[in-house]
Amino acid sequence: MAYAETHDSGKTPKPRKGARGGKRQETAAPDAARLMKSGDAAGMDAAFEAMSPEARKEVFDGIGKDVARVLGAEALGHMLRDSGMSGREIDARFGYDHAALSRTANGKSVSGPTLWRLFALAEALGFDIELKVTKRT
């Protein structure tokens, strides 16, 4: 379903520029956000089933990025609090920018920490990270 076909204003939006300057695809996000706020589970299911595979991927990507940002910030904050070192000490000893670490741990980073950076910092600070994947039943 095209964005212009379902958007409330009836106007076709101009494509936005992506992070790397290329044209960005219009999204089904406004419809999904409106359904999420309504709490209409049947409507959400029906809307999801009507989405193209590309739109479904976009929904899952958005959810994945949000979850990764929040969980990554929590893990980073835990390591920073329990490391016994100040942010400036971590910066001086391992080269991780203390201001960026603080912003990310406090949820003020748009993307959150990358998985590889969490593992690298955990190794540097003496923490283990357990990543577990299980199939839902």
C-alpha positions in Angstrom: 0.0 0.0 0.0 1.5 3.3 -1.0 2.0 6.1 1.5 0.0 8.5 -0.5 -3.0 6.2 -0.7 -3.3 6.1 3.1 -1.9 9.3 4.5 -4.5 11.4 6.4 -3.8 14.7 4.7 -4.4 13.2 1.2 -1.3 15.0 0.0 1.6 13.2 -1.5 4.7 13.9 0.6 8.0 14.8 -1.0 10.6 12.0 -0.6 13.0 12.8 2.2 16.7 12.5 1.8 18.3 9.5 3.5 21.3 9.6 5.9 23.7 9.2 2.9 22.0 11.7 0.7 20.1 9.3 -1.4 16.3 9.3 -1.9 14.4 7.7 0.9 11.4 5.5 0.3 8.0 6.7 1.6 6.8 4.6 4.5 3.8 3.1 6.0 4.9 4.3 9.4 2.1 6.9 9.9 -0.5 4.2 9.5 1.3 1.8 11.8 1.8 4.5 14.4 -1.9 5.5 14.3 -3.0 1.8 14.7 -0.6 1.2 17.5 -2.0 4.3 19.4 -5.5 3.1 18.8 -4.8 -0.3 20.5 -7.0 -2.0 17.9 -5.3 -5.4 17.7 -7.6 -6.7 15.0 -7.0 -3.6 12.9 -3.2 -3.9 13.5 -3.3 -7.5 12.4 -5.3 -6.7 9.3 -3.1 -3.7 8.4 0.1 -5.9 8.8 -1.3 -8.6 6.6 -2.1 -6.0 3.9 1.4 -4.6 3.9 3.9 -5.4 1.2 7.0 -7.5 2.3 9.0 -4.2 2.0 6.7 -2.4 4.4 6.7 -5.4 6.9 10.5 -5.3 6.8 10.4 -1.6 7.5 8.2 -2.2 10.6 10.5 -5.0 11.9 13.6 -2.9 11.2 12.1 0.0 13.2 11.1 -2.2 16.1 14.6 -3.9 16.1 16.4 -0.6 16.1 14.3 0.8 19.0 14.8 -2.4 21.0 18.5 -2.5 20.3 18.9 1.2 21.2 17.1 0.8 24.6 18.7 -2.5 25.5 22.2 -1.4 24.4 21.9 1.8 26.4 20.9 -0.2 29.5 23.8 -2.7 29.0 26.2 0.2 28.5 24.9 2.0 31.6 25.3 -1.1 33.7 28.9 -1.6 32.6 29.8 2.1 33.2 28.2 2.1 36.7 29.8 -1.2 37.7 33.2 -0.8 36.1 34.6 1.2 39.0 36.1 3.7 36.6 34.9 7.1 35.6 34.0 8.0 32.0 37.2 10.0 31.7 39.3 7.1 33.0 37.7 4.8 30.4 38.5 7.4 27.8 42.1 7.7 28.9 42.7 4.0 29.2 40.8 2.6 26.3 40.1 5.5 24.0 36.3 5.5 24.2 35.0 9.1 24.2 33.5 9.6 27.6 30.9 12.2 26.4 29.6 9.8 23.7 29.5 6.9 26.2 27.5 9.0 28.6 25.0 10.2 25.9 24.5 6.7 24.7 24.1 5.2 28.2 21.5 7.9 29.1 19.5 7.1 25.9 20.3 10.4 24.2 21.9 8.7 21.2 19.7 8.3 18.2 21.0 4.9 17.3 22.4 3.5 20.5 25.6 1.4 20.8 26.4 -1.1 18.1 26.6 -4.7 19.1 30.3 -5.0 18.3 31.0 -1.9 20.4 29.2 -3.3 23.4 31.2 -6.5 23.1 34.4 -4.6 22.7 33.7 -2.4 25.7 32.6 -5.4 27.8 35.9 -7.1 27.0 37.9 -4.0 27.9 36.0 -3.5 31.2 36.0 -7.1 32.2 32.3 -8.0 31.6 30.7 -10.9 29.9 27.7 -10.4 27.6 25.4 -13.3 27.0 23.4 -13.2 23.8 20.6 -15.8 23.7 18.3 -16.6 20.8 15.3 -18.9 21.4 12.3 -19.7 19.1 9.0 -18.6 20.6 6.4 -21.3 21.0 
